[in-house]
């Protein structure tokens, strides 16, 4: 048994010591049909993910705490030179000692109360959330019920931040499954989503109403001309990491906005503030819902499905019509969010003009 463990450690060490495996060789066990193929190849091109000496990637192997430290170290360009670490079970000769020491010093990873790091222990989804939240200094929080993540759980805050940042989505049964172990491919997907808006599009439910984060949306605003929405990075709070948000520009004015979506609702809100539900799932005619946190409970109602609505951009035939308490209406379309908003007197408050 001890011999087997020792052999495994040697193989694992080789994997991390030889980062120069040609990506062309890495298709022996990584097929284009793999759900996270693009994310893994993206990180391979950046030198974050590397193959084994035999050219394999082993995407479905569980990622260890040592491997996670190496990957985030490469994302943050940390020094991988072997050195002493603050952990009793990670000696200077350990293949990942440099990455672990640097990541610990930066506050990205922490050990256990007994002074160990347990480098060979698998990373769980809950711990993955903590690591990603620290590495990218995620600022935004989307509070909602997660059945298997109680408010007092040590990873609750981190998970809400991953959901707000469009890095994770959870499961259709409203669980996150925080104790499930993360594979190399899954960890790669979470890192890729944190780094690149294109991959954030994948953190969405089926038939999502969220907009494509790689495109620019222009709207006609009544009395205000055009507004342009782009998914860009803006400065974080207190000098922290820049954060991706939807930024609306009207003339010289700019303000940030976020889209939130779970299997229960689609919402829009300002960063660091409350959000307002714009649609609830499943979409059903006649269903009413509370739009925000108003104590007087202002209800919106779904008054039409598969509606035809004309916009400057195009005519949609699959819009959902939502009526507001003041007599107005707005229309939402899968992949486009709100495409038109009409006030009670018939004035078009906003409509989609172009998508580029």
C-alpha positions in Angstrom: 0.0 0.0 0.0 2.8 2.4 1.0 4.6 1.6 -2.3 1.5 2.3 -4.3 1.0 5.7 -2.6 4.6 6.6 -3.2 4.3 5.7 -6.9 1.2 7.9 -7.2 3.0 10.8 -5.6 5.9 10.4 -8.1 3.4 10.5 -11.0 1.6 13.5 -9.6 5.0 15.3 -9.2 5.9 14.6 -12.8 2.6 16.1 -13.9 3.3 19.4 -12.2 7.0 19.5 -13.0 6.6 19.1 -16.7 4.4 22.0 -17.9 5.6 21.9 -21.5 3.5 19.0 -22.8 2.3 20.0 -26.3 -1.4 20.7 -26.3 -1.7 18.8 -29.5 -0.8 15.7 -27.5 -3.5 16.3 -25.0 -6.3 14.8 -26.9 -5.7 11.2 -25.9 -8.3 11.5 -23.1 -9.7 14.9 -23.8 -12.2 14.8 -26.6 -14.0 17.8 -28.1 -17.2 16.2 -26.9 -16.2 16.8 -23.3 -18.5 19.4 -21.7 -15.5 21.4 -20.5 -13.2 20.9 -23.5 -13.1 24.6 -24.4 -12.4 25.7 -20.9 -9.5 23.2 -20.4 -7.9 24.2 -23.8 -8.2 27.8 -22.9 -6.3 27.2 -19.6 -3.8 25.0 -21.3 -3.0 27.8 -23.8 -2.4 30.1 -20.7 -0.2 27.5 -19.1 -2.5 27.0 -16.1 -3.4 23.4 -16.9 -0.7 21.0 -18.1 -0.7 17.4 -19.2 0.9 14.3 -17.9 4.1 12.9 -19.5 2.0 10.5 -21.5 0.1 13.3 -23.1 -3.1 12.7 -21.1 -5.1 15.4 -19.2 -7.3 13.1 -17.1 -10.1 15.7 -16.9 -12.4 13.6 -14.8 -9.9 12.9 -12.1 -10.6 14.6 -8.7 -8.5 17.7 -8.2 -6.4 17.8 -5.0 -5.7 20.7 -2.7 -2.1 20.7 -4.0 -3.2 20.8 -7.6 -5.6 23.6 -6.9 -2.8 25.6 -5.3 -0.7 25.1 -8.4 -3.4 26.1 -10.8 -4.4 29.3 -9.0 -0.8 30.1 -8.6 -0.3 30.0 -12.3 -3.5 32.1 -12.8 -2.0 34.7 -10.4 1.6 34.3 -11.7 2.9 33.2 -8.4 6.5 31.9 -7.9 6.5 28.0 -8.1 10.0 27.6 -6.7 10.1 25.0 -4.0 10.5 26.4 -0.5 9.5 26.1 3.1 5.8 26.3 3.8 3.8 27.2 7.0 2.3 23.7 6.9 3.7 20.7 8.7 2.7 18.2 6.0 4.1 20.2 3.1 7.9 20.1 3.3 10.1 22.2 1.1 10.8 19.2 -1.2 7.1 18.8 -2.0 6.4 19.4 -5.7 3.8 22.1 -4.9 5.5 23.7 -1.9 6.3 26.9 -3.7 2.7 27.3 -5.0 1.2 26.4 -1.7 3.5 28.8 0.2 2.8 31.7 -2.1 -0.9 31.1 -2.2 -1.1 30.9 1.6 0.9 34.1 1.9 -1.5 35.8 -0.5 -4.5 34.5 1.5 -5.9 32.4 -1.3 -5.7 29.2 0.7 -5.6 28.3 4.4 -4.7 25.2 6.3 -6.3 23.4 9.2 -6.2 24.1 12.9 -3.7 21.4 13.4 -1.2 23.2 11.2 -1.6 20.9 8.2 -2.7 21.7 4.6 -3.5 18.1 3.6 -2.3 18.5 0.0 -3.6 15.2 -1.3 -7.1 15.7 0.0 -9.7 16.3 -2.8 -11.3 19.7 -3.2 -15.0 19.9 -2.5 -17.4 22.3 -4.2 -17.8 24.3 -1.0 -14.0 24.7 -0.6 -13.7 25.4 -4.3 -16.1 28.3 -3.9 -14.0 29.7 -1.1 -10.8 29.4 -3.1 -12.3 31.1 -6.2 -13.9 33.9 -4.1 -10.5 34.7 -2.5 -8.5 34.5 -5.7 -10.7 36.8 -7.6 -11.9 38.9 -4.7 -15.5 38.5 -5.7 -17.5 41.5 -4.4 -21.1 40.8 -5.4 -23.6 38.7 -3.4 -26.9 37.2 -4.5 -28.8 36.0 -1.5 -31.3 33.3 -2.2 -32.3 30.0 -0.7 -29.9 27.1 -1.4 -31.4 24.0 0.1 -28.2 22.3 1.2 -26.2 25.4 2.1 -27.5 26.9 5.4 -26.7 30.6 6.1 -24.3 29.6 8.9 -22.2 27.3 6.6 -18.7 28.5 6.3 -18.9 28.5 2.5 -22.3 30.1 2.2 -21.1 33.6 1.5 -18.5 32.4 -1.1 -21.2 30.3 -2.9 -23.5 33.3 -3.2 -20.7 35.3 -4.6 -19.9 32.6 -7.2 -23.5 32.6 -8.3 -23.6 36.4 -8.5 -20.4 36.4 -10.6 -21.8 33.9 -13.1 -19.2 31.3 -12.2 -21.5 28.7 -10.7 -25.2 28.0 -11.0 -26.1 25.0 -8.8 -28.5 22.2 -9.6 -32.2 22.2 -10.8 -33.3 21.0 -7.4 -32.0 24.2 -5.8 -29.0 22.5 -4.2 -25.3 23.3 -4.6 -23.9 20.0 -3.3 -21.0 21.6 -1.5 -19.5 18.3 -0.3 -19.2 16.8 -3.7 -15.6 16.5 -4.9 -14.5 18.6 -7.8 -12.8 17.2 -10.9 -9.9 18.7 -12.8 -12.3 19.6 -15.6 -14.8 21.2 -13.3 -12.1 23.3 -11.5 -10.9 24.4 -14.9 -14.4 25.5 -15.8 -14.7 27.6 -12.7 -11.4 29.3 -13.3 -12.1 29.9 -16.9 -15.5 31.5 -16.0 -13.8 33.8 -13.6 -11.3 34.9 -16.2 -13.3 35.1 -19.4 -16.9 36.4 -20.1 -17.4 33.9 -22.9 -17.3 31.0 -20.4 -19.6 32.8 -18.0 -22.4 32.3 -20.5 -22.2 28.6 -19.7 -23.1 29.2 -16.0 -26.8 29.4 -16.8 -30.0 27.4 -16.7 -31.5 25.8 -19.8 -33.5 28.3 -21.8 -31.9 31.2 -19.9 -33.1 34.8 -20.2 -29.6 36.2 -19.5 -27.9 38.1 -22.3 -24.8 37.0 -24.1 -21.8 38.5 -22.3 -19.7 38.7 -25.4 -22.1 41.1 -27.2 -23.1 44.8 -27.0 -26.7 45.7 -26.6 -28.1 49.1 -27.6 -31.5 50.4 -26.5 -33.7 53.4 -27.4 -34.6 55.2 -24.2 -37.6 57.6 -24.2 -36.3 61.1 -23.8 -32.7 60.0 -23.2 -31.5 58.8 -26.6 -29.6 55.6 -26.8 -28.1 53.5 -24.0 -25.4 50.9 -24.6 -24.9 47.9 -22.4 -21.5 46.0 -22.3 -20.2 43.3 -20.1 -16.9 44.7 -18.8 -14.6 44.9 -15.8 -15.1 47.8 -13.4 -12.9 48.7 -10.4 -13.6 46.6 -7.3 -14.4 48.1 -3.9 -11.6 49.3 -1.5 -8.9 48.8 -4.2 -9.9 45.1 -4.8 -9.8 43.1 -8.0 -11.7 44.4 -11.0 -15.1 42.8 -11.4 -17.2 41.9 -14.4 -20.6 43.6 -14.6 -23.0 44.9 -17.2 -22.2 48.6 -17.6 -24.8 50.9 -19.1 -23.6 54.0 -20.9 -26.0 56.9 -21.7 -24.0 59.8 -23.1 -21.1 60.3 -20.6 -23.0 58.7 -17.8 -22.1 55.1 -16.8 -23.6 52.9 -14.2 -23.2 49.1 -13.4 -25.9 46.5 -13.3 -26.1 42.8 -12.7 -28.3 40.0 -14.0 -29.0 37.2 -11.6 -30.6 33.9 -12.5 -31.4 30.7 -10.7 -33.9 28.0 -11.3 -36.5 30.0 -9.5 -36.1 33.6 -10.9 -34.4 36.1 -13.1 -33.5 39.3 -11.4 -31.7 42.6 -12.1 -30.0 44.8 -9.6 -27.2 47.2 -8.8 -23.9 45.8 -7.4 -23.8 45.9 -3.6 -27.5 46.6 -3.5 -30.9 44.8 -3.6 -32.1 43.1 -6.8 -35.6 43.1 -8.3 -37.1 39.9 -9.7 -38.2 40.4 -13.4 -39.4 36.9 -14.0 -40.1 33.7 -12.0 -39.8 30.1 -13.1 -41.5 28.1 -14.3 -43.1 30.7 -16.6 -46.9 30.3 -16.2 -49.7 32.5 -17.4 -51.3 34.3 -14.5 -48.5 33.8 -12.1 -47.8 36.8 -9.8 -44.6 37.6 -8.0 -43.0 40.2 -5.8 -40.6 42.3 -7.8 -38.4 43.5 -5.0 -38.0 43.9 -1.2 -40.8 46.5 -0.8 -42.5 45.8 2.4 -45.9 46.7 0.8 -45.4 43.6 -1.6 -45.7 45.1 -5.1 -46.8 42.2 -7.3 -46.0 41.8 -11.0 -48.0 39.3 -13.1 -47.3 37.2 -16.1 -50.0 38.2 -18.5 -48.8 36.6 -21.8 -46.5 33.9 -23.2 -45.3 33.4 -26.7 -46.3 36.9 -27.4 -45.3 38.8 -30.6 -43.5 42.1 -29.9 -41.9 44.4 -32.3 -38.6 46.2 -31.5 -36.3 48.3 -33.5 -33.9 45.3 -33.5 -36.4 42.7 -34.7 -39.8 41.2 -34.1 -39.9 38.5 -31.5 -42.6 35.8 -31.4 -41.7 34.1 -28.1 -41.9 37.0 -25.6 -43.2 36.7 -22.1 -45.4 39.7 -21.2 -45.3 40.9 -17.6 -47.8 43.6 -16.3 -46.7 46.0 -13.6 -49.0 47.4 -10.8 -49.1 50.8 -12.4 -50.5 49.5 -15.7 -47.3 49.2 -17.6 -45.9 46.2 -19.4 -42.6 44.8 -20.3 -41.5 41.9 -22.5 -38.8 39.4 -21.9 -37.2 37.0 -24.4 -34.8 34.0 -23.8 -31.3 35.2 -24.4 -32.2 38.9 -24.5 -33.7 39.7 -21.1 -36.0 42.7 -21.3 -36.5 43.7 -25.0 -39.3 46.3 -24.5 -40.9 48.3 -21.8 -44.2 50.2 -22.3 -45.6 52.6 -19.7 -49.3 52.7 -18.7 -50.1 55.6 -21.2 -48.6 53.6 -24.1 -45.3 55.4 -24.2 -42.4 53.1 -25.1 -40.0 53.7 -22.2 -37.2 51.4 -23.7 -36.7 49.0 -26.5 -33.9 46.9 -28.0 -32.3 48.6 -31.0 -29.3 46.4 -31.9 -27.1 43.5 -30.8 -23.5 43.3 -32.0 
